């Protein structure tokens, strides 16, 4: 572990060198191209083939309050299309479209939010630029826009300030969770901005990440997923359904981007802690990819949210006439696996170097699919591995807060409540970390096993449990281990806490309020100087307890972390009870970025472990002593950079790297040696 920490402490000069040589090729707000452009949300185009088809106006009709135009395709292409626009599109003497020829390039311009669509026939590539009132006068003259825009040329900062002033009017109680309609209103406003001006959208998200991450991601995204059919305005991403069997290899070519770096895929079977939401689960994939762009600088034109629609077992959705997905019960068994197999083969056939993140699959499929694909494809499951990594980082932070050495981590007694995919991932990752500290051998793994107490809906899990899952078996307590404590199979959580007196109580149960007053009183008997409570379930309504309950019942000395952003607690006399957000967003952007830049063939346990340990190192001693065991979200870009470097270093150590673009595996190995010498 000390060797790992030494490697991660690379000098800032080296990190900047890695950024310059590798990240310079990305298209982000901070990189060499002037703007980020929306690849699928342009007002005039409603399908993903926009960069294959350019349309020329031929006829205009007025129908009530709506104007409809029929278009014929330019002679370069073969398809035909009809496009309907709202009457708010301003008409010019030549209609809403202007056509300019510049050599072999065609430019179409549309107003109100002025969009330039260019296609270079020599390369087949397309670029999309949206400037609106920021168009300089020279460009207005060149594109015949003079008079079509207000005369005051505004800067991007002025545009952003104008948007923010409107958004600020809605800011009341923005942190009250998914039941807060104000947060949903903010999401709608941000979503509309994303549709018409992606550059400004990501600029605002990056600049105000602490404020708006809870809007585009947890907790508000949970409410968005529940209401997705009603909120749907235009498609984002791709949908593969049970009706598409045998067609997926061709379907992936309907997506316009020739290069895709990151995919987040879900089947919507267990969205956060909200259960089966079917096709509505696409909302979580979209939110995750927004954070890949904002935190990791991934090119937004190279991300792709995907929904696997194999039906739903949610009776409400099955009977909802507005539901957008297949209204049939979920496929199971080999039929289900064959659909996911076909999709994975199709995705990696078209984009061999893409990274696929699995999200919100129910337990029986989450772990099975992870084991099925992880040694073949560049993929990981964020619920299993990401949650586990964040939890491990928090557990290591709790040890530091107790003013103990890392060698003491294997002595921690940990009660994990919830044995679904997230709980199993936490158990496995924490056990690996303990074993690594103890020497990383068989004896170390066996010794580490004894530090965990797994509790599910049926109580304490022991070897007497019938039909126990293979992944849970290593953590089932043996009868001779618990008999002398007066415990038994199915013992209640309160009984376990009273007997074990653990250092950590960690909940991933998705059962809101599970850590009741009785449970917290039992945990008050912990022998630790600073016991830790992790109420990791999301959204906030599913959190096992609130920070107020933890500090008031267990005591002011307790450490508290939750999966969603919650307010700190005023303990009086100038004391603050810190509510740490232990969310996966600290890790998955860095894991994805590090894997992308290293070109690692797979995402190994070692790479995930390196990411978790790097996150734990991001906290200063002063912060940890105060009870702050996770860094603030405002530092997410810096954290992501460090996590990515740690992932790259570990991938080099395991000889998994193949390089990225102009930097090959030999260059990466050479940089690794330089880093080691500088450490």
LOLUM-979499 format. One record per residue (C-alpha): x, y, z. Coordinates in steps of 0.1 Angstrom, whole numbers, plus 2048, in hexadecimal, padded with zeros to 3 digits. Example, Ala and Ser with C-alpha at 12.3 -4.5 7.8 and 13.67 -1.06 7.14 Angstrom:
87B7D384E8897F5847
% end
This chain:
80080080081C81880882B8107E680A8197D680883A7E982B8427DF82383C7BA8038527BC8168707C98228797A682F89C7A38178B779582F8BB77882B89776D8068997708058B875A81B8A67418038887407E68A073C7F78B372080289570C7E28817107C58977197CD8B27007BB89D6E67998A06F877E8B86EE7738C970E76C8EC71A7908EF7247A18E07067AC8ED6E478B8ED6D277590B6D97558FA6E37438DA6EC7268D36D57078BF6D97078A06C46E38976C86CF8B46D66CF8CE6BB6AC8DD6B96A88D76936B28B36946A18976A86B387869D6D786B6A26DE86B67C6E389067C70788F6716FE8786546E288D6466E28B263E6C08C06336B78DB61B6968EE61E67F8EB60065B8F260C64B9036296289006366169126526018FB6685F090C68560A91869E6249016916399036716428E365F65D8E16456638C462E6888BF6256998AC60A6BC89F60F6DB8AF6006E989A5E370588C5F86EE87560A6D385B6026BA85C61F69B87262068F88463F67289A64B6798B26686608C767C66A8E668E6578FC6A764C91D69966492F6B068092969768694B68768094D66269896164C69396A6286A294961D69093563869F9286586BC9186476DA9296376F191662071592061A72E90E60475291060F7668F95F975B8D660174A8E16217258E96267198FF6426F590164E6EB91C6676CC91D67C6BF9386936B393F6B16CF92E6C46E692F6A66F490D69D70E90768370E8E467572C8DD6607358BE64D7568B963C7518A261E77689A61C77688B63E75288364575589466773C8AD6767408C968E7248DB6A17298FE6B070F9126C37189356CC6F79496CD6FC96D6D77229666DA7279666B57419816AC73899A69275098C67973F96A67B71D97A67972798A65873796B64A7189566526FF9706496F397366D6F59996706D39A567B6C79836866D79876A96D59A36C26F29BB6BB7049B76DD71F99C6D972098A6FA73B97570973695171573895E73971B97673270695B72370D94574170596175A6E49677486DA94274B6E694076F6D195D7796B294B76D6BC92B77E6C493C79F69F9477A16969237A86B091D7C369C9167E26A38F67F76B78E77DA6C48CB7F06A48BC7FC6A789C7E769388D7CB6718987DA67C8BC7D56698C97B66818E67B569E8CF7AD6898BF7916828E27836A78E97836AD8C87706958D27566A58F47516C88E474F6BB8C97376AD8E47206CF8F67216E08D57186C98D26FA6D18F46EC6F48FD6F870A8E07037288F770771790C7217078EE7327288DE7397398FE74271F90575C7208E17697468E276C74790477D72A8FC79572F8D67997288D67BE7078E87B86FB8D67997098B279C6EB8AA7B36D48B77976E28A377A6EB88678F6E08787B16C98807C16B48937A76BB87978C6A78607A068887579D69087B77869185677267085178465F86B76E67486674E65785E73664687F73F66689373E67288471D67689E7016918906EA6A68716EA6C986E6F96DD84F6F46D282E6E56B88156EE6BC7EF6E769D7DA6EE6937B66EF6837BD6CD6A57C56BE6B47A36C16CA79B6A36CB7C06996E37CF6B27037CB69D6F37E16836E17F869B7018056AB70A81568A6EB82B68D6FE83F6A871085C69573185D6A974D84969975F84A6BB7508426DC7668426FC74C83C71872B8297197158267376FB80A7336DE8017496C07EA7476AD7FF7606A67E17776B37F17976B68177936C78247B26B18177CE69181D7BB68C7FB7AC6837F178967D81077468180075268A81773568A83574D6AC8297596BC83A73B6BB85A7516D784C7686ED84474A6E986773D6F187675F71086176471E86B74271889074A73088A76774987975074A89973C74A8B175976289E77077988B7587788A273976B88672276089370073A89570273988B6DD74986A6E873185F7037138496FE6F78407176E781F70F6C680F71B6C17E971869B7E67196917C27206707CC7306677D57536567C477164A7E577E6247E177B61E80777D63380B75D6247ED74C6027FE74F60D82274860282D72561E84772563A82E72C65583071166380D7156587E970D6397E27216407BD7286507AA7446757A874668878D73469B77574A6B575A7476C87537276B17697136BC7877276E177E7266E07787006D379C6FB6EF7AB7107087956FF6FD7A16DD6FE7C56E87217C26F772E7B16D771F7CC6C172D7E96D67507DC6D774F7D26B27487F66A875D8076C47787EF6CF7878066E97688136F976381071F74180372B73480B74E7177F57596FE80876F6E07FF7846DC7DA77B6CA7C57956E27AF7AA6DD78E7996E879D7787007B878471979F79271378477871979B75B7377AB76C74778876F73D78074B74C79E73A7677AD75078479774277979C71E76E7C071B7787E272A75B7E47427527E87667337E977C73180A78F7177FC7A872D7DF7B27507ED7AD74C8137AE7378127CE7507FA7DD76E8117D575D8307E475481C80377880F80778583380476E83E81F77782083579C82983279384D83A7818428597A08308657B485086079986487379E84C8907C385788F7CE8338887E682686E7DB81484E7E97F485C7CC7F58757B27F48597B07CD85A7A67D087F7867E38777667D187E74D7DA8637287D286171B7D583D6F57D783A6E97CC8176F57AF8036EB7BA7E07047C37C57117E27D77147D07F97277B37E973E7CB7D77467DD7F874D7BD80A7647B07EF7777D07EA77C7D780F7887B38147A17B77F87AE7D78087B27C782A7C47A981A7DA7C08077E57D18277EB7AF8388017A181C7E97988007EA7728067D175780E7D575B8337CF78182F7AF77B81C7A27638367AB77A85279A79884177A78483D7757828627727A88657517AA85272D7A485E7147A38416EF7AA8496D37A98306AD7AB8326AD7898436C779285D6EA7878636F777184770775085371172F8436F072284E6DE7388356CC7258196D172D7F56ED7467FC6FD7577DE72174C7D572D7707D87207737FC72C75180974F75D81273F77682A72675F83A73075B85E73873886B72372A88674172489E74B74989972A7578A571C73E8BE73274A8DA72576E8D47017628D76FA76A8B26E87538996DE7528756C676F86E6CF78288D6C27A688B6D77C48836D37D18A76DE7B08B56FD7B089F7067D38A87027CC8CD7197AE8CC7337B88B27367DD8BC7447E589A75A80288F74580886F72080486671C8058416FA80582F6F47FD80B6D17EF8106BC8097FD6A480881B69E82C82769F83084D6AD80C8536C581A86D6A98228856AD8318A86B180F8B76CC80589E6DF8258A36DD8218C96EC7FE8C570880C8B070F8258CB7218088DD73C8088C375F8048D276E81B8B877983E8C276884B8A274E83389674383887272183686271E83383C6F983783070283280C6E082A7FC6D38437E36BE8587DE6BB86A80069985A8076AB8388076C784381E6C982C83C6C984A8536CE86F8536ED8828606D889387A6CD8718886F186388870088189B6E38858B36E18608BD7048528B97168718C372A88F8B67498798B173986389674586487272886685872786183370A85D81B7058557F66F38757EF6FB89A7F76ED8A28196F28C182F70C8C284B6FE8C386E7038E088670D8CF8A770E8F08BB72B9038CB73A9088A873D8E28A27328D38807288B08797358AA85671F89683E73788782572987D80373885B7FA72C85B7D77398477B973F8667A67618697B876D84A7A675C84078676785E77178B85877B78983377577A83975379485474A7B28407577A68217447A18357247C38467257D682772E7C58127157C27F672F7B47D672079E7D073F7967E275F7A67CD77A7A07CB79F7C27DB7A47B87FA7907987FE7A47AB7F97C47C48147BA7A882C7B27988267D57B982B7E77C184A7D379F8597DE7A78528027C88657FE7B78847F17AE88F8157C58A382B7CC89984F7BA8B985B79B8B084779A88C85379E89687877F8AD87476B88F86776E89784277587683176B87F80D77789E7FA75E8B97EF74E8B47CD75C8D57C277E8C47BF7718A87A97858B178A7A68B179E79C8907AF79388078E7B58897807C787979E7B185A79C7B78577777DD85977C7DB83E7987C78277807E082C7647FD82577C7ED8057887E57FA7648097FF75B8147EB7797FE7CE76F8097D174A7E67D773E7EC7F772A7EB7FA7047ED8207027D683B6F57D984E6D47FD85A6D080984D6F180F8286EF81580E70B83B81470983683971082083272D83981973C85583473883F84E74983983676685E83176B86385776C84785A78585784079B87885279A8688737A38548657C0
% end
